Amino acid sequence: MTTDATIVEPSGWFSVQLRYAYRAGEAAAVTMVEDRVILVDGTDEEAALGRAVEMAPDYEDDYETEGGEAGAIRFEGIVAIKELDDPPGPGTEVWHEFMSPDPSRSGVDDDESLPPVYPEEMAFPRAHDD
């Protein structure tokens, strides 16, 4: 008996979600958190993670708050990594996230609603909207 096995060729590319903290003031309190998604190449997930950690400090920076306090943007860690199905090019999906339109059915206790789409005029009608 033979079975047809689907062979998936790795793309060699990964999208990596990096987390940065914006710190300001004498106590260097975190005033904001930013997640950034970057593309990295790698033969496998471990190699891609290593490349992402090497690249992460490139996005760190110093800044000044509106109140004139010195601040710093610092890499906090990696949130997630996903392998791309295809090498990057026009229209290549680099990130996706599953969310429930009904928080009570999501299995998550935080009751967080879907983030809004901006600008609103760019939000296309959904199939169930009349």
Z-matrix of the N, CA and C atoms (Angstrom, degrees):
N
C 1 1.449
C 2 1.527 1 108.47
N 3 1.298 2 116.61 1 131.71
C 4 1.458 3 120.72 2 178.27
C 5 1.521 4 108.97 3 -112.10
N 6 1.309 5 115.23 4 148.76
C 7 1.455 6 120.19 5 175.94
C 8 1.519 7 108.87 6 -120.58
N 9 1.293 8 115.20 7 145.18
C 10 1.456 9 119.95 8 177.02
C 11 1.520 10 108.03 9 -88.05
N 12 1.305 11 116.30 10 111.83
C 13 1.462 12 120.97 11 178.87
C 14 1.520 13 108.53 12 -101.13
N 15 1.304 14 115.40 13 129.77
C 16 1.455 15 120.07 14 177.00
C 17 1.511 16 108.52 15 -81.66
N 18 1.301 17 115.55 16 125.90
C 19 1.458 18 120.97 17 178.90
C 20 1.521 19 107.86 18 -101.84
N 21 1.317 20 115.38 19 122.02
C 22 1.448 21 120.68 20 179.82
C 23 1.518 22 108.00 21 -104.94
N 24 1.321 23 114.91 22 120.96
C 25 1.459 24 119.84 23 178.34
C 26 1.528 25 108.87 24 -82.78
N 27 1.328 26 117.80 25 131.04
C 28 1.470 27 119.10 26 177.75
C 29 1.525 28 110.50 27 -66.51
N 30 1.330 29 115.02 28 145.13
C 31 1.466 30 119.59 29 -179.25
C 32 1.522 31 111.62 30 -79.69
N 33 1.355 32 116.40 31 -24.45
C 34 1.461 33 119.68 32 -175.88
C 35 1.516 34 112.67 33 82.71
N 36 1.346 35 116.70 34 7.05
C 37 1.464 36 121.73 35 -178.94
C 38 1.519 37 110.59 36 -129.66
N 39 1.328 38 114.65 37 144.58
C 40 1.459 39 121.67 38 -178.37
C 41 1.524 40 109.62 39 -135.91
N 42 1.326 41 116.51 40 146.11
C 43 1.463 42 121.10 41 168.80
C 44 1.524 43 105.91 42 -100.66
N 45 1.319 44 115.61 43 133.47
C 46 1.462 45 120.95 44 -176.38
C 47 1.527 46 108.61 45 -125.61
N 48 1.320 47 115.57 46 126.74
C 49 1.458 48 121.50 47 178.49
C 50 1.524 49 108.62 48 -92.30
N 51 1.335 50 115.29 49 114.74
C 52 1.463 51 122.76 50 -178.88
C 53 1.523 52 109.79 51 -103.25
N 54 1.313 53 118.23 52 142.80
C 55 1.466 54 121.79 53 177.43
C 56 1.520 55 110.19 54 -109.65
N 57 1.335 56 114.71 55 132.82
C 58 1.468 57 122.44 56 178.75
C 59 1.525 58 108.86 57 -123.56
N 60 1.324 59 115.81 58 142.76
C 61 1.460 60 122.00 59 175.88
C 62 1.513 61 108.74 60 -109.30
N 63 1.321 62 115.28 61 134.50
C 64 1.463 63 121.92 62 173.82
C 65 1.521 64 105.87 63 -94.77
N 66 1.318 65 116.27 64 114.23
C 67 1.462 66 122.00 65 -176.68
C 68 1.525 67 109.22 66 -112.56
N 69 1.355 68 115.95 67 138.44
C 70 1.462 69 119.50 68 -179.46
C 71 1.521 70 109.89 69 -150.18
N 72 1.320 71 115.77 70 159.63
C 73 1.458 72 121.97 71 177.07
C 74 1.514 73 112.03 72 88.88
N 75 1.322 74 114.81 73 174.41
C 76 1.470 75 120.42 74 -178.22
C 77 1.524 76 112.60 75 -60.66
N 78 1.337 77 116.34 76 -39.00
C 79 1.465 78 119.59 77 -178.83
C 80 1.525 79 111.86 78 -85.19
N 81 1.319 80 116.58 79 1.41
C 82 1.471 81 122.44 80 -177.55
C 83 1.529 82 110.75 81 51.43
N 84 1.338 83 114.66 82 46.27
C 85 1.459 84 120.71 83 179.42
C 86 1.525 85 109.88 84 -68.88
N 87 1.321 86 115.88 85 144.05
C 88 1.461 87 120.89 86 177.50
C 89 1.528 88 108.08 87 -73.73
N 90 1.327 89 116.02 88 119.52
C 91 1.460 90 121.02 89 -179.30
C 92 1.526 91 112.06 90 -100.88
N 93 1.343 92 116.54 91 -19.28
C 94 1.457 93 121.13 92 -179.92
C 95 1.522 94 107.93 93 -162.23
N 96 1.322 95 115.62 94 153.25
C 97 1.464 96 122.22 95 175.72
C 98 1.521 97 107.23 96 -123.61
N 99 1.323 98 115.71 97 137.14
C 100 1.461 99 121.11 98 179.60
C 101 1.519 100 109.32 99 -128.28
N 102 1.326 101 116.29 100 133.77
C 103 1.458 102 121.26 101 171.23
C 104 1.517 103 107.71 102 -104.31
N 105 1.327 104 116.00 103 134.15
C 106 1.462 105 122.48 104 177.91
C 107 1.518 106 107.78 105 -123.71
N 108 1.315 107 116.18 106 141.48
C 109 1.458 108 121.37 107 177.01
C 110 1.522 109 107.35 108 -109.89
N 111 1.332 110 115.11 109 123.79
C 112 1.464 111 120.66 110 178.37
C 113 1.526 112 109.43 111 -120.10
N 114 1.310 113 116.25 112 159.82
C 115 1.456 114 121.90 113 174.95
C 116 1.513 115 109.22 114 -100.42
N 117 1.323 116 115.92 115 134.51
C 118 1.464 117 120.67 116 175.84
C 119 1.521 118 108.58 117 -135.49
N 120 1.323 119 114.85 118 150.16
C 121 1.450 120 119.45 119 176.06
C 122 1.518 121 109.08 120 -98.17
N 123 1.318 122 115.73 121 154.70
C 124 1.461 123 120.40 122 178.67
C 125 1.516 124 110.42 123 -179.30
N 126 1.305 125 115.37 124 151.77
C 127 1.461 126 120.12 125 -179.99
C 128 1.518 127 111.81 126 -72.07
N 129 1.343 128 116.44 127 -25.38
C 130 1.460 129 121.84 128 177.79
C 131 1.533 130 108.46 129 -155.80
N 132 1.330 131 116.53 130 178.57
C 133 1.459 132 121.24 131 -176.11
C 134 1.531 133 112.24 132 -60.90
N 135 1.317 134 116.87 133 -40.17
C 136 1.471 135 120.40 134 -179.67
C 137 1.533 136 111.41 135 -62.68
N 138 1.327 137 116.52 136 -43.71
C 139 1.472 138 120.05 137 178.57
C 140 1.526 139 110.60 138 -65.27
N 141 1.332 140 116.79 139 -39.65
C 142 1.465 141 120.62 140 179.20
C 143 1.526 142 111.16 141 -65.41
N 144 1.323 143 117.19 142 -39.68
C 145 1.470 144 120.37 143 176.80
C 146 1.522 145 110.54 144 -61.93
N 147 1.317 146 116.62 145 -42.30
C 148 1.467 147 120.55 146 178.11
C 149 1.522 148 111.54 147 -60.89
N 150 1.335 149 116.43 148 -42.92
C 151 1.473 150 120.38 149 178.43
C 152 1.524 151 110.44 150 -64.34
N 153 1.325 152 117.00 151 -40.92
C 154 1.468 153 120.88 152 -179.25
C 155 1.523 154 110.83 153 -63.04
N 156 1.325 155 116.94 154 -42.30
C 157 1.470 156 120.84 155 178.99
C 158 1.528 157 109.92 156 -64.84
N 159 1.319 158 117.68 157 -36.81
C 160 1.471 159 120.89 158 176.57
C 161 1.529 160 111.35 159 -65.45
N 162 1.337 161 117.15 160 -37.65
C 163 1.456 162 121.86 161 -176.16
C 164 1.531 163 112.97 162 -82.31
N 165 1.307 164 117.91 163 -25.01
C 166 1.468 165 122.53 164 -173.00
C 167 1.524 166 114.22 165 -53.91
N 168 1.335 167 120.13 166 -43.06
C 169 1.473 168 119.39 167 -179.92
C 170 1.531 169 113.75 168 -62.98
N 171 1.340 170 117.74 169 -20.50
C 172 1.468 171 120.17 170 178.31
C 173 1.527 172 111.98 171 -61.83
N 174 1.321 173 117.26 172 -22.61
C 175 1.458 174 122.06 173 -178.22
C 176 1.526 175 111.99 174 -95.54
N 177 1.318 176 117.96 175 -2.91
C 178 1.460 177 120.88 176 176.00
C 179 1.528 178 108.89 177 -74.98
N 180 1.329 179 115.89 178 151.36
C 181 1.457 180 118.91 179 -178.12
C 182 1.522 181 109.00 180 -162.13
N 183 1.313 182 116.00 181 164.61
C 184 1.462 183 122.44 182 172.35
C 185 1.523 184 107.40 183 -104.80
N 186 1.324 185 116.11 184 150.74
C 187 1.459 186 120.29 185 -179.90
C 188 1.523 187 109.62 186 -150.49
N 189 1.303 188 114.98 187 172.91
C 190 1.456 189 120.97 188 176.82
C 191 1.523 190 108.15 189 -121.32
N 192 1.335 191 117.22 190 131.64
C 193 1.454 192 121.19 191 179.65
C 194 1.525 193 109.89 192 -71.40
N 195 1.329 194 116.65 193 167.60
C 196 1.460 195 121.13 194 176.70
C 197 1.520 196 110.89 195 -59.99
N 198 1.343 197 117.25 196 -28.40
C 199 1.465 198 122.04 197 178.68
C 200 1.517 199 113.42 198 -84.35
N 201 1.333 200 117.28 199 2.88
C 202 1.453 201 120.93 200 177.34
C 203 1.518 202 115.05 201 88.07
N 204 1.339 203 118.12 202 5.69
C 205 1.468 204 119.98 203 178.52
C 206 1.523 205 110.37 204 -80.52
N 207 1.330 206 115.36 205 146.67
C 208 1.458 207 120.21 206 175.14
C 209 1.524 208 109.11 207 -73.96
N 210 1.321 209 115.94 208 139.57
C 211 1.455 210 120.79 209 179.01
C 212 1.511 211 110.82 210 -137.60
N 213 1.311 212 114.71 211 169.48
C 214 1.459 213 120.58 212 179.91
C 215 1.523 214 109.74 213 -145.09
N 216 1.323 215 115.38 214 139.72
C 217 1.458 216 121.81 215 173.64
C 218 1.529 217 105.86 216 -99.22
N 219 1.328 218 116.91 217 120.39
C 220 1.463 219 120.68 218 -175.52
C 221 1.526 220 111.54 219 -128.68
N 222 1.320 221 114.82 220 139.33
C 223 1.459 222 122.98 221 178.04
C 224 1.524 223 109.50 222 -65.19
N 225 1.334 224 116.09 223 128.83
C 226 1.467 225 121.69 224 -179.53
C 227 1.521 226 112.40 225 -103.64
N 228 1.324 227 117.31 226 -31.06
C 229 1.457 228 119.89 227 -179.26
C 230 1.513 229 112.02 228 155.79
N 231 1.317 230 114.74 229 -179.02
C 232 1.459 231 122.09 230 -179.53
C 233 1.519 232 108.86 231 -98.33
N 234 1.318 233 115.91 232 129.23
C 235 1.454 234 121.91 233 -179.43
C 236 1.528 235 110.61 234 -87.86
N 237 1.343 236 116.48 235 -45.72
C 238 1.462 237 120.07 236 -176.48
C 239 1.520 238 109.85 237 -160.87
N 240 1.320 239 114.84 238 161.21
C 241 1.468 240 121.76 239 176.22
C 242 1.517 241 107.64 240 -140.10
N 243 1.343 242 115.70 241 140.27
C 244 1.463 243 120.87 242 178.72
C 245 1.514 244 108.52 243 -139.65
N 246 1.333 245 116.01 244 134.19
C 247 1.459 246 119.70 245 177.24
C 248 1.521 247 109.74 246 -80.00
N 249 1.318 248 116.55 247 136.02
C 250 1.458 249 121.33 248 176.23
C 251 1.522 250 109.32 249 -74.05
N 252 1.320 251 116.26 250 143.57
C 253 1.467 252 119.95 251 177.48
C 254 1.517 253 111.26 252 -70.02
N 255 1.336 254 115.95 253 -32.36
C 256 1.454 255 121.87 254 -177.50
C 257 1.521 256 109.00 255 -133.36
N 258 1.333 257 118.11 256 157.46
C 259 1.470 258 119.84 257 174.57
C 260 1.538 259 109.66 258 -59.64
N 261 1.344 260 117.90 259 151.99
C 262 1.458 261 120.41 260 -177.78
C 263 1.527 262 112.41 261 -61.27
N 264 1.289 263 114.21 262 142.93
C 265 1.453 264 123.60 263 177.14
C 266 1.516 265 107.50 264 -176.47
N 267 1.316 266 118.07 265 179.19
C 268 1.460 267 119.81 266 179.96
C 269 1.526 268 111.64 267 -55.30
N 270 1.313 269 115.62 268 128.28
C 271 1.458 270 121.41 269 177.15
C 272 1.517 271 115.53 270 81.89
N 273 1.311 272 118.39 271 1.38
C 274 1.462 273 120.59 272 179.34
C 275 1.525 274 110.06 273 -70.31
N 276 1.326 275 116.57 274 128.92
C 277 1.463 276 120.48 275 176.57
C 278 1.521 277 108.34 276 -72.32
N 279 1.329 278 116.43 277 126.06
C 280 1.465 279 119.99 278 179.58
C 281 1.520 280 111.88 279 -112.57
N 282 1.332 281 118.27 280 -11.46
C 283 1.461 282 119.93 281 179.05
C 284 1.507 283 109.02 282 -158.59
N 285 1.311 284 116.52 283 144.66
C 286 1.458 285 121.45 284 170.75
C 287 1.522 286 107.71 285 -145.82
N 288 1.294 287 115.20 286 156.55
C 289 1.457 288 120.46 287 179.63
C 290 1.516 289 107.70 288 -147.64
N 291 1.335 290 116.70 289 132.17
C 292 1.451 291 121.30 290 177.95
C 293 1.518 292 109.44 291 -90.73
N 294 1.339 293 116.27 292 130.92
C 295 1.462 294 121.50 293 179.78
C 296 1.522 295 108.02 294 -137.83
N 297 1.308 296 116.30 295 151.39
C 298 1.448 297 120.94 296 178.46
C 299 1.522 298 110.15 297 -96.84
N 300 1.345 299 117.71 298 132.40
C 301 1.460 300 119.14 299 176.44
C 302 1.523 301 111.76 300 -71.78
N 303 1.342 302 116.46 301 -14.85
C 304 1.458 303 121.72 302 179.50
C 305 1.527 304 107.85 303 -121.52
N 306 1.340 305 118.09 304 100.36
C 307 1.467 306 120.57 305 -176.44
C 308 1.523 307 113.78 306 -55.30
N 309 1.322 308 118.35 307 -28.51
C 310 1.465 309 119.86 308 -179.51
C 311 1.523 310 111.95 309 -69.69
N 312 1.329 311 117.67 310 -18.43
C 313 1.460 312 121.40 311 -179.71
C 314 1.512 313 112.74 312 -103.45
N 315 1.332 314 117.97 313 0.95
C 316 1.464 315 120.74 314 -173.11
C 317 1.514 316 113.23 315 -80.35
N 318 1.334 317 117.99 316 -17.42
C 319 1.450 318 120.37 317 -175.37
C 320 1.510 319 112.60 318 79.76
N 321 1.338 320 116.98 319 5.63
C 322 1.454 321 122.59 320 178.74
C 323 1.516 322 107.68 321 -108.42
N 324 1.313 323 117.19 322 138.33
C 325 1.458 324 121.66 323 -174.66
C 326 1.522 325 114.98 324 -85.11
N 327 1.327 326 119.02 325 -3.11
C 328 1.465 327 119.11 326 -172.29
C 329 1.530 328 113.88 327 -85.98
N 330 1.338 329 118.93 328 -3.63
C 331 1.470 330 122.91 329 178.17
C 332 1.523 331 112.53 330 49.96
N 333 1.302 332 117.20 331 35.61
C 334 1.461 333 121.29 332 -179.78
C 335 1.524 334 109.33 333 -82.70
N 336 1.330 335 116.49 334 129.86
C 337 1.453 336 120.36 335 179.99
C 338 1.524 337 109.80 336 -84.33
N 339 1.332 338 115.12 337 168.56
C 340 1.461 339 119.84 338 179.02
C 341 1.520 340 109.70 339 -63.95
N 342 1.328 341 117.79 340 142.88
C 343 1.469 342 119.47 341 176.28
C 344 1.523 343 109.36 342 -68.15
N 345 1.335 344 117.50 343 147.80
C 346 1.461 345 119.72 344 179.58
C 347 1.520 346 111.64 345 -70.88
N 348 1.325 347 115.27 346 158.56
C 349 1.458 348 121.86 347 176.98
C 350 1.520 349 107.08 348 -96.91
N 351 1.329 350 116.54 349 129.00
C 352 1.467 351 120.87 350 179.12
C 353 1.511 352 109.67 351 -121.49
N 354 1.297 353 120.45 352 146.69
C 355 1.461 354 124.72 353 -15.67
C 356 1.522 355 109.76 354 -70.68
N 357 1.327 356 116.89 355 154.73
C 358 1.461 357 120.70 356 -174.56
C 359 1.521 358 112.65 357 -57.18
N 360 1.339 359 117.42 358 -33.82
C 361 1.469 360 119.38 359 -179.09
C 362 1.529 361 112.07 360 -67.08
N 363 1.335 362 117.39 361 -13.29
C 364 1.460 363 120.66 362 177.75
C 365 1.524 364 112.04 363 -89.48
N 366 1.334 365 117.53 364 -8.40
C 367 1.461 366 120.95 365 -179.25
C 368 1.534 367 108.11 366 -76.53
N 369 1.323 368 117.39 367 113.16
C 370 1.445 369 121.19 368 -179.80
C 371 1.521 370 109.58 369 -76.28
N 372 1.334 371 117.35 370 148.16
C 373 1.467 372 119.30 371 178.26
C 374 1.522 373 110.14 372 -60.67
N 375 1.300 374 116.00 373 141.26
C 376 1.462 375 120.59 374 177.13
C 377 1.529 376 109.45 375 -82.43
N 378 1.288 377 116.67 376 159.64
C 379 1.463 378 121.92 377 -176.09
C 380 1.524 379 112.35 378 -59.15
N 381 1.332 380 118.29 379 -31.86
C 382 1.461 381 120.37 380 -177.03
C 383 1.512 382 112.81 381 -90.27
N 384 1.337 383 119.63 382 -1.25
C 385 1.464 384 122.49 383 177.77
C 386 1.531 385 109.25 384 -83.41
N 387 1.312 386 116.26 385 140.50
C 388 1.476 387 120.17 386 178.03
C 389 1.499 388 110.99 387 -100.31
